Every structure is written in structure tokens, then in C-alpha cells.
């Protein structure tokens, strides 16, 4: 009877280990997908930052221009 109990415990541990391995695999896939999303968002943020910098530089350059400097010499 003790051998059956020991064998049943081993079977139960094997089942639990199988479930644990499946859960670890699913968690790994989830982490991988999340990392892909983070990488994409970082690229998008970098592009937005570059775009905002160029727009800001353009606006700053426009604001600092003096219209009198742009008049042709005959005025």
C-alpha cells in the first residue's frame, strides 16, 4: 500500500510539473510579445521626438527671422 501511495505522489508531482512547465511556456510567450510591443513603442516615441524637435527648430527659426532682413535691397 505504501508503494501505491508513493507512486501516486510521484504521478501527482509529474502532473503538477507538467502544468508548471506549460505555465512557464505561456508566461515566456507573453513576456516576448510584451517586449516586442515595448520595442515598437520605443521606436515610435523616438520618431515622435525627432519630429517634434524638427518642428520646434522650424518654428524657432521662423520666429527669429526679422521680416526687414527679407526685404529686397531696393525697398
The 8 nearest C-alpha neighbors of each residue, nearest first, counted from 0:
[[1, 3, 2, 4, 5, 6, 7, 8],
 [0, 2, 4, 3, 5, 6, 7, 8],
 [1, 3, 5, 0, 4, 6, 7, 8],
 [4, 2, 6, 0, 5, 1, 7, 8],
 [3, 5, 7, 1, 2, 6, 8, 0],
 [4, 6, 2, 8, 3, 7, 1, 9],
 [5, 7, 3, 9, 8, 4, 2, 10],
 [8, 6, 10, 4, 9, 5, 3, 11],
 [7, 9, 11, 5, 6, 10, 4, 12],
 [8, 10, 12, 6, 11, 7, 13, 5],
 [9, 11, 7, 13, 8, 12, 6, 14],
 [12, 10, 8, 14, 9, 13, 7, 15],
 [11, 13, 15, 9, 14, 10, 16, 8],
 [14, 12, 16, 10, 11, 15, 17, 9],
 [13, 15, 17, 11, 16, 12, 10, 18],
 [16, 14, 12, 18, 17, 13, 19, 11],
 [17, 15, 19, 13, 14, 18, 12, 20],
 [16, 18, 14, 20, 19, 15, 13, 21],
 [19, 17, 21, 15, 16, 20, 22, 14],
 [18, 20, 16, 22, 17, 21, 15, 23],
 [21, 19, 23, 17, 22, 18, 16, 24],
 [22, 20, 18, 24, 19, 23, 25, 17],
 [21, 23, 19, 25, 20, 24, 26, 18],
 [22, 24, 26, 20, 25, 21, 27, 19],
 [25, 23, 27, 21, 22, 26, 20, 28],
 [26, 24, 22, 28, 27, 23, 29, 21],
 [25, 27, 29, 23, 28, 24, 22, 30],
 [28, 26, 24, 30, 29, 25, 23, 31],
 [29, 27, 31, 25, 26, 30, 32, 24],
 [28, 30, 26, 32, 27, 31, 33, 25],
 [29, 31, 33, 27, 32, 28, 34, 26],
 [30, 32, 28, 34, 29, 33, 27, 35],
 [33, 31, 35, 29, 34, 30, 28, 36],
 [32, 34, 36, 30, 35, 31, 37, 29],
 [35, 33, 37, 31, 36, 32, 38, 30],
 [34, 36, 32, 38, 33, 37, 39, 31],
 [37, 35, 33, 39, 34, 38, 40, 32],
 [38, 36, 34, 40, 39, 35, 41, 33],
 [37, 39, 41, 35, 36, 40, 34, 42],
 [40, 38, 36, 42, 37, 41, 35, 43],
 [39, 41, 43, 37, 42, 38, 44, 36],
 [42, 40, 44, 38, 43, 39, 37, 45],
 [43, 41, 45, 39, 40, 44, 46, 38],
 [42, 44, 40, 46, 45, 41, 47, 39],
 [43, 45, 47, 41, 46, 42, 48, 40],
 [44, 46, 48, 42, 43, 47, 41, 49],
 [47, 45, 49, 43, 48, 44, 50, 42],
 [48, 46, 50, 44, 49, 45, 51, 43],
 [47, 49, 45, 51, 46, 50, 44, 52],
 [50, 48, 52, 46, 47, 51, 45, 53],
 [49, 51, 47, 53, 48, 52, 46, 54],
 [52, 50, 54, 48, 53, 49, 55, 47],
 [53, 51, 55, 49, 50, 54, 56, 48],
 [52, 54, 56, 50, 55, 51, 57, 49],
 [55, 53, 57, 51, 56, 52, 58, 50],
 [54, 56, 52, 58, 57, 53, 51, 59],
 [57, 55, 59, 53, 54, 58, 60, 52],
 [56, 58, 54, 60, 55, 59, 53, 61],
 [59, 57, 61, 55, 60, 56, 62, 54],
 [58, 60, 56, 62, 61, 57, 55, 63],
 [59, 61, 57, 63, 58, 62, 56, 64],
 [62, 60, 58, 59, 64, 63, 57, 56],
 [61, 63, 59, 60, 64, 58, 65, 57],
 [64, 62, 60, 61, 59, 65, 58, 66],
 [65, 63, 61, 62, 66, 60, 68, 69],
 [64, 66, 67, 68, 63, 69, 62, 61],
 [65, 67, 69, 68, 64, 70, 63, 62],
 [68, 66, 69, 70, 65, 64, 71, 74],
 [69, 67, 66, 65, 70, 64, 71, 72],
 [68, 70, 66, 67, 71, 65, 64, 72],
 [71, 69, 67, 68, 72, 74, 66, 73],
 [70, 72, 73, 74, 69, 68, 67, 66],
 [71, 73, 74, 70, 69, 68, 67, 66],
 [74, 72, 71, 70, 69, 67, 68, 66],
 [73, 72, 71, 70, 67, 69, 68, 66]]
